[in-house]
């Protein structure tokens, strides 16, 4: 799915893969539902967090590599894919 954002300077395309992982400006964002946020969510830089409808996307720069790999593997079995953007 592609979503286009217009911020009066340039158009940006949001690209989602099958697990709802977001790619934007060569950055990768992991999807979270509100009840599933990481424990240190309040310590993350707010410029690295996006909210689209009911899904919150956090830049992978905020996480360690082992967490990212494990989280992506668990996304296959999560219900986040059933709550995706329509």
C-alpha positions as CSV (number, residue, x, y, z in Angstrom):
1,X,0.0,0.0,0.0
2,X,1.2,3.5,-0.7
3,X,0.1,6.7,1.0
4,X,1.2,10.1,-0.2
5,X,1.9,13.0,2.2
6,X,2.0,16.5,1.0
7,X,3.9,18.9,3.3
8,X,4.0,21.8,0.8
9,X,7.7,21.2,0.1
10,X,7.7,17.8,-1.5
11,X,5.6,14.7,-1.8
12,X,6.6,11.6,0.2
13,X,5.4,8.1,-0.4
14,X,4.9,5.7,2.4
15,X,5.7,2.2,1.5
16,X,4.4,-0.8,3.5
17,X,5.5,-4.4,3.1
18,X,3.4,-7.4,3.9
19,X,4.1,-7.1,7.7
20,X,3.0,-3.5,7.7
21,X,6.7,-2.4,8.2
22,X,7.0,1.2,6.9
23,X,9.8,2.6,4.7
24,X,10.0,6.3,4.5
25,X,13.1,8.4,3.4
26,X,15.4,5.3,3.6
27,X,14.3,4.8,7.2
28,X,12.5,1.7,8.5
29,X,9.6,2.0,11.0
30,X,8.2,-0.9,13.1
31,X,4.4,-1.0,13.7
32,X,2.9,-1.2,17.1
33,X,-0.6,-1.1,18.4
34,X,-1.3,1.2,21.4
35,X,-1.6,-1.7,23.9
36,X,1.7,-3.2,22.5
37,X,4.1,-0.3,22.9
38,X,7.7,-0.9,24.1
39,X,8.4,-0.2,27.8
40,X,10.7,2.7,27.0
41,X,8.3,4.3,24.6
42,X,8.2,7.6,26.6
43,X,12.0,7.9,26.3
44,X,12.1,7.8,22.5
45,X,12.7,10.9,20.4
46,X,9.2,12.1,19.3
47,X,10.5,12.9,15.8
48,X,11.1,9.2,15.4
49,X,7.5,8.3,16.0
50,X,4.6,8.3,13.5
51,X,0.9,7.6,14.1
52,X,-1.3,6.5,11.2
53,X,-4.8,5.6,12.1
54,X,-4.6,3.1,15.0
55,X,-1.0,2.0,14.3
56,X,2.1,3.7,15.8
57,X,5.3,3.4,13.9
58,X,8.7,3.8,15.6
59,X,12.0,4.2,13.8
60,X,14.3,1.2,14.0
61,X,17.1,3.5,15.1
62,X,15.5,3.5,18.6
63,X,16.0,-0.2,19.0
64,X,18.9,-2.7,19.2
65,X,19.5,-5.1,16.4
66,X,18.4,-8.3,18.2
67,X,15.1,-6.7,19.2
68,X,14.4,-5.6,15.6
69,X,15.0,-9.1,14.3
70,X,12.9,-10.8,17.0
71,X,10.1,-8.3,16.6
72,X,9.9,-8.7,12.8
73,X,9.8,-12.5,13.2
74,X,6.9,-12.2,15.7
75,X,4.9,-9.8,13.4
76,X,4.1,-12.8,11.2
77,X,2.0,-14.2,14.1
78,X,0.7,-11.0,15.5
79,X,-2.8,-9.5,14.9
80,X,-1.3,-6.2,13.8
81,X,-1.8,-7.4,10.2
82,X,-5.5,-7.7,10.8
83,X,-5.5,-4.0,12.0
84,X,-3.7,-2.6,9.1
85,X,-4.5,0.4,7.0
86,X,-7.4,-0.1,4.7
